[in-house]
Amino acid sequence: MQLVGRVVSNLMRKTVKVAVVRYTKHPYVDGKVLKHEKNFLAHDEEQVCFVGDVVRIQDCHPISKRKHFMVVKVEKPVPKFVDPDTGFLFTTGM
């Protein structure tokens, strides 16, 4: 199973938190749409994901207690730039 979501946190080493949003119809109220958001921990071996990136994750064998997805592809990367004075890499965020 593959899911697409936005990276919310990348503070952990080789792990990112991905928020996956899905929309469903309300069972009784016509025209009402409900938004469901769930966070998944995903394994990022190369540590290429930044906060704000849209990524595709796929389920895999359990890597740890809560981590059972891995990043397959970065669908839409967030713009990045390097500070010329310090050399640090910055992103524009969400």
C-alpha positions as CSV (number, residue, x, y, z in Angstrom):
1,M,0.0,0.0,0.0
2,Q,1.4,3.4,-1.0
3,L,0.3,6.7,0.6
4,V,1.2,10.3,-0.3
5,G,1.7,12.9,2.4
6,R,3.6,16.0,3.6
7,V,6.7,15.8,5.8
8,V,5.9,17.4,9.2
9,S,9.1,16.6,11.0
10,N,12.6,15.4,10.2
11,L,14.3,15.9,13.6
12,M,15.0,12.2,14.0
13,R,17.9,10.5,12.3
14,K,16.8,8.4,9.3
15,T,13.1,8.9,10.3
16,V,10.5,11.4,9.1
17,K,7.0,12.1,10.3
18,V,4.5,12.2,7.4
19,A,1.0,13.6,7.6
20,V,-1.4,11.8,5.3
21,V,-4.8,13.6,4.6
22,R,-7.9,11.8,3.3
23,Y,-11.4,13.1,2.8
24,T,-14.6,11.2,3.3
25,K,-18.3,12.0,2.9
26,H,-20.4,12.4,6.1
27,P,-22.7,9.3,6.4
28,Y,-25.8,11.4,7.2
29,V,-25.3,15.0,6.2
30,D,-25.4,15.5,2.4
31,G,-22.7,17.6,0.9
32,K,-20.5,17.6,4.1
33,V,-16.9,16.4,3.6
34,L,-14.8,15.3,6.6
35,K,-11.0,15.7,6.7
36,H,-9.0,13.0,8.4
37,E,-5.3,13.5,9.0
38,K,-3.0,10.7,10.3
39,N,0.7,10.9,11.0
40,F,3.0,8.0,10.1
41,L,6.7,7.5,10.9
42,A,8.7,6.5,7.8
43,H,12.2,5.4,7.3
44,D,14.4,7.8,5.2
45,E,17.7,6.0,4.6
46,E,19.4,8.7,2.6
47,Q,18.0,11.6,4.8
48,V,16.8,13.5,1.7
49,C,13.5,14.7,3.1
50,F,12.9,18.2,4.5
51,V,9.9,19.7,6.2
52,G,7.3,20.6,3.6
53,D,8.3,18.0,1.0
54,V,5.4,15.9,-0.5
55,V,6.6,12.3,-0.4
56,R,5.3,8.8,-1.3
57,I,5.6,6.2,1.4
58,Q,5.1,2.4,1.2
59,D,4.5,-0.1,3.9
60,C,7.3,-2.5,4.8
61,H,8.3,-4.9,7.5
62,P,8.4,-3.3,11.0
63,I,11.6,-1.3,11.5
64,S,10.8,-0.3,15.0
65,K,7.8,-0.1,17.4
66,R,6.0,2.6,15.4
67,K,7.9,2.8,12.1
68,H,6.6,0.4,9.4
69,F,6.7,2.6,6.3
70,M,9.6,3.7,4.1
71,V,10.0,6.7,1.8
72,V,9.8,5.6,-1.8
73,K,10.0,8.9,-3.6
74,V,10.0,12.7,-3.0
75,E,7.1,13.8,-5.2
76,K,7.4,17.6,-4.7
77,P,10.5,18.9,-2.9
78,V,10.3,22.2,-1.0
79,P,12.6,25.0,-2.4
80,K,16.0,25.1,-0.6
81,F,18.9,27.6,-0.6
82,V,22.4,27.8,0.9
83,D,23.4,30.8,3.0
84,P,26.5,32.2,1.4
85,D,28.0,33.4,4.7
86,T,27.6,30.4,6.9
87,G,27.0,27.6,4.3
88,F,23.9,26.3,6.1
89,L,21.1,24.7,4.0
90,F,17.7,26.4,4.6
91,T,14.2,25.6,3.3
92,T,11.1,27.7,3.0
93,G,9.1,25.3,5.1
94,M,5.4,24.6,4.7
